[in-house]
Amino acid sequence: MKLEARLVVLVLLLNTLSMNSATAQSTPFPVRVGVVLDMDNYVGKMGLNCITMALSDFYTRNGHYRTRLVLNKRDSERDVVGAAAAALDLLKNVEVQAVIGPLSSMQANFMINLGNKSQVPIITFSATSPSLLSIRSPYFVRAALSDSSQVKAIAAIVQAFGWREVVPIYVDNEFGQGIIPYLADALEQVNVRIPYRSTIPSSATDDEIVAELYKLMTMQTRVFIVHMRTTLGSRLFTKAKLLGMMSEDYVWIITDGMTNELASIDRSVMEEDMQGVIGVKPHIPKSEELYNFRVKYRKELHQQNPANHDPDLNIFGLWAYDSAVALAMAVEKARIRNATFLKKANGSTTSTDLEGFGVSGVGTDLIQALSSITFRGLAGDFKLVDGQLQSPPYQIVNVIGARPRVVGYWTKDNGIVRELNFAKSTRNMYSTNKSNIGFIMWPGDGKVPPKGWVIPINGKKLKIGVPVRDGFSEFMHVTWNSNNSTNVEGYCKEVFDMVIEALPYGVQYEYVPFARSDHTKAGSYNELVCAVSQGKFDAAVGDVTIVANRTKYVDFTLPYTESGVSMVVAIKNDKSKNAWVFLRPLTWKLWLTSFSSFVFMGFLIWILERRINEDFRGPLWHQVGTIFWFAFSTIAFAHKERVISNLSRFLLILWFLVVLILTQSYTASLTSMLTVQELRPAITDVNELIRNKENVGYHNGSFILGLLKSMNFDESRLVAYNFPEEMDELFRKGSANGGIAAAFDEIPYMKLFQAKYCSKYAMVGPTYKTAGFGFVFPIGSPLVPDISRAILNVTEGKKMMEIEKKWFGNDTKCADSSNISSSGSLGLESFWGLFMIVGIAGALAFVIYVIRFLYENWHVVRRSDADATLGSKSLELFQRFNSKDLTFHAFNNSKRRENQNGCGCDCVRRVMHQPSRRTHQATMAHQVLKRKRTT
C-alpha cells in the first residue's frame, strides 16, 4: 500500500510539472513598444486607436505567434521638447525595442538621433518631410509617403495647363521647407519658374497672413501651391476669400498635407472659401478589408464616446494601422525573446540623462526584419525601399461643395490619366494632356482654366526699353520735348501697340529710351538685350534681331518681320556687245541636239518619200542636198518640196511644233540678252569680294559685324554706316577710294534702302538665314507665349500691311537679282521632252515603213532558189527601195492628168468612186512590172 501511494504521488507530481511546462511554453513573450503621439490631436487619437485595433486584429488572426507587442503610450503634448522627453523616458526607463511616432517632422528630427544612438527603430506614419532622410539613420522607418513623392504630380498639372510661373506658399518650419527643393527641381524640368517663395510662420496671426497675401496680389503670378497643415491652411483660404483672391484669375493647388485632411476642415470653410481649389492625394485602392475596418472604426469611436465628432478615418490612420501590423510581423520574424538593453559603463540614473540609456540588443535584427516585410495593407502595398514607402498613383481632386471630387489621376509611368487601368498601363507613354483631366470648377465658378497671371491694377507699368538710333528712323525714332518728355514713333512701335491691343487682357506699359542723359544712345543692341536680362527693363521693342547668342539671356517672341541677311551691290550698265551673242541663248548641248534632230528628221523624211516622191529622187549629191535643205528650211517654214506619205505628214506636224517652240524660245532669250542685260550687278559672288579684298559695309551696332568676321572678311575691310544716305555715299566713292563695293544688312533695312535708291542697287547673292525682328522679354516671362500668338493674328491681317505702307511706302519692291542679272542660256533640260516625243514618233514611223516595205516584197525574202543568198536578197531589196513605186506613181499620174484636164474636185470625187477603173489601172501597172522582172 505504501508503495502504491508513493507511485500515485509520483504520478501526480509528474503531471503537475508537465502542465507547468506546457503553460510556460504557450505563454507569448512580451515585447515593449513605445508610442509617442499628440494625444489631444485628432490625428494622434486616430493613430493610437488604429494601432490598438491593428494589434487586436493581428493577434486574433495569428494567435499562434510567440510574441506580443506591449504598447507604452506617451503624450508629446504638441511640442518638440515634449516628444524628445517622452522618447528619452521610453528608451532609458522602459527600454522599449521600438517607438511608433511622432506625428510631426519637427518632433521626429531629435527622436531619430535618439533611435540611432540606442539602435532602436523609430517608426513614423505621419512625419513626411523629405529632409528627415538627410539624417541617414538606419533605424528610421517612414511607414508613410515622403512629401517629395507628389511633386511630379503637381508639376504635371502645372504643365498640362501651360502655366509658366508658380508661387509656393508654405509654412515656415521643417515640414514646409522640406518639400521646396524637390518642388523647385520638378517645376524646372517642365520649364516653370518660381519667381517668389511665400513663407508663413506656423504661429502667424491673421494680420501677418493678410500682409503676405497683399504682397502676392501685387505680383503678376496667380498660380499658388499651398503646402501646410489644415489648421493654418483653412485660415489662409478664409483671408484669401476676403481679399478677393478666390476669383477667376487665381489658381490654388494644395499638396496632400491639406488634401489628406480636408475632412477635418470646417464645412463652412470648404463651401465658402475653398471652392475651385485643386489638390493631389495618394490613391487608396478599394478593398473589402478597408470597408470593414472603416465600419469597425466608426463603431469603436461611438462606443468610446457617443458624442465624439472627430473627423472620419484618413490615410494617416491607415498608415498607423499598417505600421503596427508590420512591426508585429517583424518582431515575430526576428524571434525576439526577453529582449534587454546593454548598459553602458558608468551609466547615469537620471531619467532624462542623454548618456544614461544603453543599446538595444535586438535592434539590428528587428530593423532588418522590418525592412524585408511586405504585405497588402489597408493603405495599399506595404513595402519599404530605403526606409520608406514607395509612391503610389495620385488622385487629382477638385473642391466642389463640401467634398473634393476626383477629376483625374497621375502615375509615374503614364502621367495624367482620366481613369486608372493597371492592366493596360504601358511605359514610355507619359502624358500631361489636360484633356485627360475631367471638368474642373475653378475659383469664382470659372469654367475656363485661368491663364495663371495678370498685370495687377495696383502694380507698376511695364518699362519697355527702346533703342535710340541715328539712321533708319522708319523702324524706331525717339525725340525729346522741351520738358524732357519723349515721343516714340516707328514701325516697330506701332506693331507692338497693335499686338498689345490684340491681347485678351490689358497691359500697362511705357516706353523708356535706352539713352544717356545727353539723349545719345547708351549702347549697342546687345547691351540693350543685357539690360532686359538684368531687370533694368521689363521688355525691349525695336529692330532687335533674334540671334542664338542672345537667347541665352532673354526670351524672344515670334518674329514680326521678314528674316534673313542679304548683300546689296551697285548696278552697272553693260553696253558692250559680243559678236557671238546670238549663240548664247542656247547651250552647246541644246545646239548639238537641235542640229542632230534636224539632220535626223531630214533623213527620215527622205526615206519615207524616196520611192514615191520625185522631189526626193535624183543624183546622190542632189539627194544629200535635198535632205539638208528640207530639214533646215523648216526653221522658217520655207521648204518647197511636197510630202506625199501620210507617215511623213504626221512626223512633220510634230516637227513643226518643235521648231515653233525652239524658235520662239530662242527669240525671247536673245531679246532678253540684248535688252535687259544692259543692267546687271557689279558683283554677284561673296567670294569675289574676299578674293579681291574689296571694302564691305555693315550696319553700325548690329550683329552683322560678327557675321562678316565668321565669313572670313578682313576686319580692316569692313566699313560701318548709320544712315541709308551714308551707305549711298560709300557706294559712290567705291572700294578703291575708301568706300564700299557691297553692303550686308538684314532684308527689312535693304528693302527700305532700295525703296530710296531702286534704280542704283540690287540685292544679290545668297540670303543668310536669321529669325527676323522680335520683341525681347526676360527669360520665363509669361507674356511671351501670349504676345507670340497675338503676333500671328496681327501679321495675317490687313492692318499690318497698312502699317508697312505708312512707314515704308509703296515702292519697297524693286527688281531683284533674277530680273537684273543677265538672262541664262536655255538648256537641253527644258526641251528634252519635245525631242523625246519626236524621236519616238520618228522611230515608230520608220518601223511601220520597213514592215510595209517587207510585206510588199515578201516574195523576195522567201526566195529559195540556188541564187537566193542573203547578199543577193539584200541587194535586190535595196534596188527595189531605190527604184520608183510604179503602183503609186501610176495612180498619182492619173490624178495629175485628171486635174490638168480640168475635172476639178468633181472629177477627182468621181475617180475616187470608180474602184473598177482604179483597180484596172493598178492591174495593168503590175503586169508591166512583172514582165520587166521576168525579162
GICOR-V662217 format. One record per helix or strand. SS is the DSSP state (alpha for helix, beta for strand). FROM is the first residue (numbers start at 0). TO is the last residue. If there is no record, write none. Layout:
# GICOR-V662217
ss=SS from=FROM to=TO
ss=SS from=FROM to=TO
This chain:
# GICOR-V662217
ss=alpha from=1 to=25
ss=beta from=28 to=36
ss=alpha from=41 to=60
ss=beta from=66 to=74
ss=alpha from=79 to=93
ss=beta from=97 to=100
ss=alpha from=104 to=117
ss=beta from=120 to=123
ss=alpha from=129 to=134
ss=beta from=139 to=141
ss=alpha from=146 to=159
ss=beta from=164 to=164
ss=beta from=166 to=170
ss=alpha from=173 to=188
ss=beta from=192 to=192
ss=beta from=196 to=199
ss=alpha from=205 to=216
ss=beta from=220 to=220
ss=beta from=222 to=226
ss=alpha from=229 to=241
ss=beta from=250 to=253
ss=alpha from=255 to=258
ss=alpha from=261 to=263
ss=alpha from=266 to=272
ss=beta from=277 to=281
ss=alpha from=287 to=303
ss=alpha from=314 to=332
ss=beta from=340 to=341
ss=beta from=358 to=359
ss=alpha from=362 to=370
ss=beta from=373 to=376
ss=beta from=379 to=384
ss=beta from=387 to=388
ss=beta from=393 to=399
ss=beta from=402 to=410
ss=beta from=414 to=416
ss=alpha from=421 to=423
ss=beta from=430 to=430
ss=alpha from=433 to=435
ss=beta from=441 to=441
ss=alpha from=442 to=444
ss=beta from=445 to=445
ss=beta from=452 to=452
ss=beta from=461 to=466
ss=beta from=476 to=479
ss=beta from=485 to=488
ss=alpha from=490 to=501
ss=beta from=508 to=514
ss=beta from=520 to=520
ss=alpha from=524 to=532
ss=beta from=538 to=540
ss=beta from=544 to=544
ss=alpha from=549 to=551
ss=beta from=553 to=555
ss=beta from=564 to=572
ss=alpha from=580 to=582
ss=beta from=585 to=585
ss=alpha from=587 to=608
ss=alpha from=613 to=615
ss=alpha from=619 to=632
ss=alpha from=645 to=677
ss=beta from=678 to=680
ss=alpha from=685 to=690
ss=beta from=695 to=698
ss=alpha from=703 to=709
ss=alpha from=714 to=716
ss=beta from=717 to=720
ss=alpha from=723 to=732
ss=alpha from=734 to=736
ss=beta from=741 to=745
ss=alpha from=746 to=755
ss=beta from=760 to=767
ss=beta from=772 to=772
ss=beta from=775 to=777
ss=alpha from=782 to=794
ss=alpha from=797 to=807
ss=alpha from=816 to=819
ss=beta from=825 to=825
ss=alpha from=827 to=829
ss=alpha from=831 to=855
ss=alpha from=857 to=860
ss=alpha from=869 to=881
ss=alpha from=885 to=899
ss=alpha from=903 to=911
ss=alpha from=914 to=933
